């Protein structure tokens, strides 16, 4: 074979290989603990939708853990194309500590402040509710063993903490009394797991009287356990938990996956995806579709912006080094 024909053949092979590879794309979604089941179903639906639309086969790999820890993994180099974390603060933390990795305006990229679904905090108790737990006030009674993840590593745990604080502030009328209440609550906590799923496992394996949990996680545990092993208790007041999503600019620009990452996150707002979200016990951002799922309780919900001045202020006051949570835990250790 002469050199011209050989060169043409090699060029054809290279072009064909590149074309073939361009039809297969892999994304990494770095998410928080209780979204495993949601994204397992959603990724399949998105891949089928996108392949039908574009002919491109998309494989989405998942990484799960406590939301704060997941944010740190991205800061330290985890090559996430998209992040779907428990709260806006964790994405802002990536922006602050890795300048340019994610655009500071990320929260305006998608509807509802880039929060395609919401949740809230409820209690999971054992069948028959032996400790008679009905509201937050019952959690500080003597002899109640609480399971909740660690606010230093878990986004869900921070929502738990703030929901308790909001209840106590509303009931007792001051920040000081709210602090006293939250201190009593954490005095009854026997295990602080790093993430929400770890806390769920601890509770399912027999430790504790009550689990402070994402609403979706409580429904999942109850469903998987079957036989009426657990009951969900909805408190009189809780917090609107708003998980946040965005693409990671520095990674998608380098990998050439920006358009697919955007499509992946935009599809979360589609009717089909919103129904997958509701099916997995997250509250769809589409209120009309949310009404199709009657198991969501109607309760008073405070918000991070209106009641705590936003995540930056809340984190600095409560969860930063030597913040109120650290102070409370130090005081409890001295007892």
C-alpha positions in Angstrom: 0.0 0.0 0.0 1.5 3.4 -1.0 2.0 6.2 1.5 -0.9 8.3 0.2 -3.4 5.4 0.6 -1.9 4.5 4.0 -2.2 8.1 5.2 -5.8 8.3 4.0 -6.7 5.1 5.7 -5.2 6.2 9.0 -7.0 9.6 8.7 -10.3 7.8 8.1 -9.7 5.6 11.2 -8.9 8.6 13.4 -11.9 10.5 12.2 -14.2 7.5 12.6 -12.8 6.9 16.1 -13.3 10.5 17.1 -16.9 10.5 15.7 -17.6 7.3 17.6 -16.3 8.7 20.8 -18.3 12.0 20.3 -21.4 9.9 20.4 -20.6 8.7 24.0 -20.2 11.2 26.8 -19.7 10.7 30.5 -20.8 13.2 33.2 -20.0 13.1 36.9 -22.7 14.4 39.2 -21.4 15.1 42.7 -24.4 15.0 45.0 -25.4 14.6 48.7 -26.4 11.5 50.6 -30.2 10.9 50.1 -30.4 11.6 46.4 -29.0 8.1 45.4 -32.4 6.7 44.4 -33.6 9.9 42.8 -30.7 10.2 40.5 -30.5 6.5 39.7 -34.0 6.8 38.1 -33.5 10.4 36.8 -30.1 9.5 35.0 -31.7 6.7 33.1 -34.6 8.9 32.0 -32.3 11.7 31.0 -30.0 9.4 29.0 -33.0 8.0 27.1 -34.3 11.5 26.4 -31.0 12.9 25.3 -30.1 10.0 23.1 -33.4 10.2 21.4 -33.0 13.9 20.8 -29.3 14.0 19.8 -28.1 10.5 19.2 -25.5 11.0 21.9 -25.2 8.3 24.6 -24.7 9.9 28.0 -23.6 7.9 31.0 -23.9 9.8 34.3 -21.7 8.6 37.2 -22.7 9.5 40.7 -20.8 10.5 43.9 -22.6 10.7 47.2 -21.8 11.8 50.7 -22.5 14.5 53.2 -23.1 17.8 51.3 -20.3 19.7 53.0 -17.8 16.9 52.4 -18.9 16.7 48.8 -18.3 20.4 48.3 -14.8 20.0 49.8 -14.1 17.1 47.5 -14.8 19.4 44.5 -12.6 22.1 46.0 -9.8 19.6 46.4 -10.1 18.4 42.8 -13.0 16.0 42.3 -13.8 16.4 38.6 -17.5 17.1 38.8 -19.3 18.2 35.7 -22.4 19.1 37.8 -23.0 19.4 41.5 -26.4 18.8 43.1 -25.9 19.7 46.7 -28.1 20.1 49.8 -27.8 23.9 50.0 -26.7 27.0 48.2 -24.0 27.6 50.8 -22.0 24.5 49.7 -21.8 25.7 46.1 -20.9 29.2 47.3 -18.2 27.7 49.3 -16.7 26.1 46.1 -16.9 29.5 44.4 -15.1 31.2 47.3 -12.3 28.6 47.8 -11.7 27.8 44.1 -12.1 31.1 42.4 -13.4 30.7 38.8 -14.3 27.0 39.2 -18.0 27.9 39.3 -19.3 31.4 38.3 -20.5 33.5 41.2 -23.8 34.1 39.4 -24.6 30.3 39.3 -27.8 30.6 41.3 -29.5 32.6 38.5 -28.8 29.9 35.8 -31.9 27.9 36.4 -35.5 28.6 37.6 -36.4 28.9 41.3 -32.8 29.9 42.3 -31.5 26.8 40.7 -33.5 24.6 43.0 -35.6 22.2 40.9 -37.0 20.4 44.0 -37.4 21.1 47.7 -37.9 19.1 50.9 -38.3 19.7 54.6 -37.4 18.1 57.9 -39.6 15.6 59.7 -39.2 13.0 62.4 -39.1 9.2 61.9 -40.0 7.1 64.9 -40.5 3.5 65.6 -43.9 1.7 65.3 -46.3 2.8 67.9 -44.2 6.0 68.7 -43.2 4.6 72.1 -41.8 8.0 73.3 -45.0 9.9 72.2 -43.1 12.3 70.0 -45.4 14.8 68.4 -43.4 18.0 68.0 -40.0 19.6 68.5 -40.7 20.1 72.2 -40.9 16.4 72.8 -37.3 15.9 71.6 -35.8 17.7 74.6 -37.5 15.5 77.2 -35.4 13.3 79.4 -34.8 9.8 78.0 -35.3 10.6 74.3 -32.5 9.4 72.1 -32.1 11.4 68.9 -30.2 10.5 65.8 -29.1 13.3 63.4 -26.1 13.8 61.2 -23.3 16.2 62.0 -23.9 19.9 60.9 -20.2 20.3 60.2 -20.3 17.7 57.4 -23.9 17.2 56.4 -26.2 19.7 54.7 -29.3 17.9 55.9 -28.0 18.2 59.5 -27.8 22.0 59.1 -31.4 22.1 57.9 -32.3 20.0 61.0 -30.5 22.3 63.3 -32.1 25.5 61.8 -35.6 24.0 61.8 -35.2 23.3 65.5 -33.9 26.8 66.1 -36.8 28.4 64.2 -39.3 26.4 66.2 -37.8 27.4 69.5 -37.5 31.0 68.6 -41.1 31.1 67.5 -42.4 29.3 70.6 -40.2 30.9 73.3 -39.7 34.4 71.7 -35.9 34.9 71.8 -32.6 33.9 70.3 -31.2 33.0 73.7 -34.1 30.7 74.5 -33.7 29.1 71.1 -30.1 28.5 71.9 -31.0 26.9 75.2 -33.5 24.7 73.4 -31.1 23.5 70.7 -28.5 22.8 73.4 -31.0 20.5 75.2 -31.8 18.8 71.9 -28.2 18.1 71.1 -27.8 16.9 74.6 -30.1 14.1 73.7 -28.2 13.2 70.5 -26.3 9.9 70.8 -24.8 9.6 67.3 -23.6 12.3 64.9 -23.0 10.5 61.6 -21.1 12.4 58.8 -24.1 12.3 56.4 -27.8 11.8 56.3 -27.7 8.3 54.9 -25.3 7.2 57.6 -27.7 8.6 60.2 -30.6 6.7 58.5 -28.6 3.5 58.7 -27.8 4.0 62.3 -31.5 4.5 63.1 -32.6 1.5 61.0 -30.1 -0.7 62.8 -31.8 -0.1 66.1 -30.1 3.0 67.7 -32.3 5.9 68.8 -35.9 6.7 69.4 -36.2 9.4 66.7 -34.4 10.3 63.5 -34.3 13.9 62.3 -34.6 13.4 58.6 -35.2 14.8 55.1 -38.8 14.2 54.3 -37.9 12.2 51.2 -35.5 10.0 53.3 -38.1 9.3 55.9 -40.6 8.1 53.2 -37.9 6.0 51.6 -36.9 4.3 54.9 -40.6 3.6 55.8 -41.3 2.2 52.3 -38.2 -0.1 52.3 -38.8 -1.3 55.8 -42.4 -2.3 55.1 -44.7 -3.8 57.7 -45.3 -0.6 59.6 -41.9 -0.7 61.3 -41.6 3.1 61.3 -43.9 6.2 61.5 -43.4 9.7 60.1 -44.2 12.5 62.4 -44.7 16.0 60.8 -43.8 18.8 63.3 -45.9 21.9 63.6 -43.2 24.0 62.0 -40.2 23.1 59.9 -37.9 24.7 57.3 -38.1 24.8 53.5 -35.0 22.9 52.4 -33.8 24.0 49.0 -31.2 21.8 47.4 -29.2 23.6 44.7 -27.8 22.5 41.3 -25.3 23.9 38.9 -22.6 22.9 36.4 -18.9 23.3 37.3 -17.5 25.8 34.8 -13.9 25.0 35.1 -14.5 21.3 34.5 -17.2 21.4 31.7 -15.2 24.0 29.8 -12.1 21.8 30.0 -13.9 18.6 29.1 -16.2 20.1 26.5 -19.3 18.9 28.3 -21.0 22.2 29.0 -23.9 21.9 26.6 -24.7 18.4 27.9 -24.3 19.4 31.6 -26.8 22.3 31.0 -29.2 20.0 29.3 -28.9 17.5 32.2 -29.8 20.2 34.7 -32.5 21.8 32.5 -34.3 18.5 32.2 -34.8 18.4 35.9 -37.5 21.0 35.3 -39.4 19.0 32.7 -42.7 17.5 33.5 -41.3 14.0 33.2 -38.5 14.7 35.6 -40.7 16.6 38.0 -42.8 13.5 38.3 -39.7 11.4 39.0 -38.8 13.9 41.7 -42.3 13.6 43.3 -42.2 9.8 43.0 -39.0 9.9 45.0 -40.6 12.0 47.7 -38.9 15.3 46.9 -41.3 18.2 46.5 -41.4 19.3 42.8 -40.8 22.9 42.0 -43.7 22.7 39.6 -46.6 23.3 42.0 -49.2 21.8 39.7 -47.3 18.5 39.5 -46.6 18.6 43.3 -50.4 18.4 43.8 -50.3 15.0 42.1 -48.5 13.6 45.2 -50.9 13.8 48.2 -48.4 12.5 50.7 -46.7 15.9 51.2 -48.0 17.3 54.4 -49.1 21.0 54.6 -47.1 22.6 57.4 -45.7 26.0 58.3 -42.2 26.4 56.7 -39.7 29.0 57.5 -37.0 29.9 54.9 -33.3 30.5 55.1 -33.5 33.9 53.5 -36.5 35.3 55.4 -35.8 33.8 58.8 -32.0 33.5 59.0 -30.7 36.2 56.7 -29.5 33.8 54.0 -26.9 31.0 54.1 -23.8 33.2 54.4 -25.1 34.8 57.6 -26.5 31.6 59.0 -23.3 29.7 58.4 -21.1 32.4 60.0 -23.3 32.6 63.1 -24.1 28.9 63.6 -21.7 26.6 61.7 -18.4 28.4 61.3 -15.4 27.5 63.5 -16.3 28.5 67.1 -19.9 29.4 65.9 -22.9 28.6 68.0 -22.9 24.9 67.2 -19.3 24.5 68.2 -19.9 26.4 71.4 -22.9 24.2 72.2 -20.9 21.0 71.6 -18.1 22.2 73.8 -20.5 23.0 76.6 -22.1 19.6 76.4 -18.7 17.9 76.5 -17.8 19.7 79.7 -20.9 18.3 81.4 
